Amino acid sequence: MKIAVLPGDGIGPEIVAQAVKVLNALNLGISMTEAPIGGAGYEASGDPLPDATLKLAKESDAVLLGAVGDWKYDKLERHLRPERGLLRIRKELNLFANLRPALLYPELASASTLKPEVVSGLDIMIVRELTGDIYFGQPRGISKLENGEREGVNTMRYNESEIRRIGRVAFDIAMKRNKKVCSVDKANVLEATELWRQVMIELSADYPEVELSHMYVDNAAMQLIRAPKQFDVMVTGNIFGDILSDEASMLTGSIGMLPSASLDENNKGMYEPSHGSAPDIAGKDIANPLATILSVAMMLRYTFNDEANAQRVENAVKKALAQGYRTADIWTEGSTKVGCRAMGDAVVAAL
């Protein structure tokens, strides 16, 4: 197994180091090679996705990513900013399916900003289409109108095959869970998502055991707060999924707990925490590495088809939490506050 390790920026190197520590503790004979991306890529070669990094990613079986971005790069031209490197590697590797589980560990029920009775037992899988929609649609850009006024344009677009393939991912996952899919769109005002709904309905005929429902995105945002346990698998487009998955992360107590997987059609994937680079706390050893460690579990499950070791990692995280270890973002009175490295050590000790 060959893994490209891309620590990135901000807290990325700190959290990735703990995930690598866990991988090494599993003794699976994994080959890991590190390369820069994001701001680190720009510093190394003037490109947020250096050619050598992309080559390594393409030649590897999976990619472990930290996070990209730093305020000091905000004044760069758009194509040189760290986030462009992330978007490009997703596109270059054809990582069209983003899986973001929102799972509440019992020990963290009090860390959520919602009442425990609302979130206890929460277990949602959000399936987000990742390579289309308004983030990639053309035309796009900022131009001047004839009257001299500036105009910004982005284009939301999906074709039938893009919708169908992400729909199949969601339905296949639902078949292994509670057989419920909620497709989120804005079909009442957006033609691109009207087509989305039509295709989802057509696709559902291939999965008669799965209950398909539809929900407008504004209502879905409300329902995630009002009654989140009504959802099993949610499937939606790129921009809606970006927003809803971050909202769902706070149901679990902290975005620092949420892993993610971005997969191609052959289950080659890039695995990363759902949170950002948090440059304000970089280097302080206070970041939560658990989302990155749990992303390793997703890597073992989806790319390497190693369910046993995926569960070993997840159970080690559960054990560390049960022992009372907490980073600052999930700390509550009576628990033991630890730093990033100590939390990684606790998970390794629990393996």
N, C-alpha and C positions, 0 to 999 in steps of 0.2 A: 504494500500500500504506500503510495507516494502522495504526500500532502504538501501543497504550497502554503506557506505560513506568511501572511501579510499583516503585520501588526498595525500599520497605519499611523495615526496621529493621536495627540492628546493622551487619554488613558489607554489607548489601544495596546501599546507595548506591555503595559502592566497586566491587563486582563488576559491577553494572549499568552503571556508567560505562565500564568496559572493553568490555563487550558493545556498547554504543552506539557506542563508538569504532570497533569492527570494522564495524558496520552502516554507519556513515558512510563508511568506507574503501571499501566495495563500490560506492558511487556508484549506488545503485538508485533514487534519487528517493523514498525512504521518508519519510513524515510521522510524526514521533514526538511524542507529548504526554505529559507526566509528571503523575502524580497520587499522593496518599498512600494507603497501606493499612497495616493492622496497627496497631502502636503509633503510627506517624506519622499514621495516619488518626484515631486517638483524640485525639492532641494537636491536630490541625487542626480537628476538628468534634465530638469526643466519641463517635465511632463508628469501630470498626476497619475498616468498609467504608462510607465516606461515600457519600451518594447520587450526588454528582458523579463519584466514581471509578467506581461501578458503571455510570453512564450512559456514561461514556467507554469503558469496557470493552465494553459492549454495542454501541457504535457503531463500534468499531475492528475491523479484520480479524484482529488477533492481539494478545495481551497478553504483554509481557516483564516477568517478576516477579523481584525479588531474593530476599528472605527476610523473614519476619515473626517478631516475638517479642523480648522482653527481660525479664529477671528483675524489673525494676522495675514491671512490669504484673501480676505474679502475684497481687497482693492485690486486683485489681479484681474486680467481679462477673463471673461466667463469660462472659456475653454481651458484655462489653466488652473481653475480652482479645484480643490481636492474632490469635491462632490462629482465633478465631471468624470474623474477616474473611476469612481464607483459605478456610475451609470454606464460608462463604456465597457467595463469588464462584464457587467451583467449582459449587455447586448452582444459582446464578442463571444461569450460562452453560451449564448442562447439560453440564459437562465430565466425561463418564462414563468415559473411557478414558485411563488414565495409562500412558505408555510410558517405561520406564526401561532404557536399554541399559547393560550392564556389559561394557565393552570394555577389554582390557588392552593398552596400547601397549607394544611391545617394550622401549622405553627404560626403562619403569617396572617391569619384572618383579622387580627387586631391591627395589622399594619396598613390594611386597606382603608381608604377614606370613606368607604361605604360601610353600612352596618353589617356585622358578621352574618346575620341571618339572610342578607341579600346575596352575599358572595360565597359563603361556605359551600364547598363542593363544586365550585366553578371549574369547568373543563371545556373550553371552546377551542376549536381549530379554525383560524382565519386563513383562507386560501386567497392570495392576492395575485392577480396577473401582473407581471413585472416588466415586460419589454414593450408594451404598447401604450395606448391611451395618450393623454395630454402631455405627458412627460417626453414623449418621443415623436408625436404627430407633427407633420409638416403641412402647411407652412408655419413658421414660428419666427419670432424676432421682434425688434423694436425699430420702427421706421417713422418717417415724417410724412404727414399728409400734405396735400397741396396747399392748405392754409398755414403750413408750418408747425401745426400741432403734432406732438409725438403720439404714436399709437403702438401698444403692445399686443401681439397676436400669439396665441397658442391654439393648437388644434386637437380636439378630442376625436379620435377615430379608432375603430376596431373593425376587422374583417371577420367573417364567419368562422374561418379555421382557427383564428386566435382565440375566439370565445369558446369554441368547441373543445380545444385541447385543455384549456384551464378548467372547463367544466368537468371533463373526464377525471382530472386529478381530484377535484372536490368530491365527485360521486364515488370514486374508488376509495377515498379515505373514509367517507361516510359509511361505506359497506363494512368497514372494519371497526366502526364505532357504533353510534346509536341510530344510524340510517335516517338522518335528517339533514337536509341541505336548505339553507336560507340564502337565496340569491339576492344581492343588494344592488339596486340600480337607481336611476332617476328617469324611468321610462315615460313619465308624464310630461317631461319637458325636453329631454335629450334623445335625439334619434339614435345616436350611437348606442345608448343603453336600452332603447326600445328593441333594437336588433339583439342586444345581449339577452333580453328576456325571452325573445322568440326562440333563440337558439337553445337556451337552457330548457325551455319547455320541450322542444324537439328531442334534446338529448336525454331527458328524463325517461322517455319511452324505453331506453336501453337499460334502465335501472328501476324496474317496477317495484322493487322492495324499498326504495328510498323515497321518503316523503319530501317533495319539493315545495317550498314556499317562496314568496317574493316580498321584498320590503324596500320602500324608498329609503335612500341613504339618510335623510334627515330624521326619519322615524327610527331607523336602525341605531343612529347615534343616541337617541333618547332611550330606546329600549335597552341598550347596553348598560345604562345607568339604572333604569327603572327595574328591570327584571332580566339580568344577564343570563341566568341559568336556563332560559327558554331556548337558547341557541346550542347547537351541537357543532355543525360545520357551517361557516359563512363563506361564501365565495363572491368576489367582487373585482372590479377593475383596479387599475394602478393607483389613481389618486384617491379614490374612496377607501381602498384597502390601506393605503399609507396612513390616513387619518384615523380610521376605525381601529386599526391594530394598536396604534399608540394610545388611543382612548382605553381600549381593553386592557392594556398593560397596567394601568393604574388600579384596575380592579384587583390585581394580584398583590398589591402592596407597593410595588416598585417596578419601573421599567427595567431595573437592573436584574430582574428575575427572568426576563423573557428572551429565550433563544429564537433563532430563525434559521430556516433552510431555504435556499434558492436553487431550484433543480432544473435540469434540461430534460429532454425526452427520454434519456437513458439513465436518469437518476444520478448523473454526475452533478455535484452540488458545491455551492459556496455557502459556508456556515458562519454566522456572525450573530452577535447580540443585537437585539432590536434597538438598543439605545445608541446615542451618538458618542462623540469623542470627548465631551466634557472637559475642554482645555483648562477651565478654571480650577479643576481639582487634579490635573495631571501631575504626576511626580510626588503626590502627597500620601500614597499608599492607603487611600480611603475608598477607592472605587470598589464596586461589587463585581467580582469575577464570575458569579454563578450563572449568569445568562450565557457567557462564553463557554463555560464548562458544560452547561446543558446543551449548547450547540454542538459540542463534541459528541454527546449522546445521540443527537439527531443525525450527525454524520455517520456514526457507526450503524444506525438503524437504516437510513435511506440509501446511502451510497455503498456501504460495505456489507449490508444485509446481515449485520451481526447484532441480533436482538439481545443476546445474552449479555454482551459487554455494554450495550446501550443501557440496559436495565441496571447493570452494576454501577455505572456512573450516576444514573438518576437516584438509585438507592443510597449512594454515598452522599449525595447532596441532601437527601431527606434526613439521613442520619446526622449530618453536621448541623442541620437546622434543629433537629430534635434534641441535640446536645446543647442547644442554646446559643450557638455562634451566630452573630449578626454583624454585617457591615452597617455603616452609619445610616444608609438609606432605609433599612428595614429594622433598625434597632427600636426596641420598646423596653420599658421599665422591667427589670428583672432578668433580661437576657445579657449575654456577654458580647460587648462591642469589640470587634477585631478589625484589622486592616485587610487589604487586598491579599497580601502574601499569606497572612495567617489563615484566612478563609480557604485559600487554595491548599494550604497544608492540612487543614481540617478535613477537606474532602479526600485528599490522598490518604490520610490516616484511616478514613472510614472505608476505603476500598478493601 
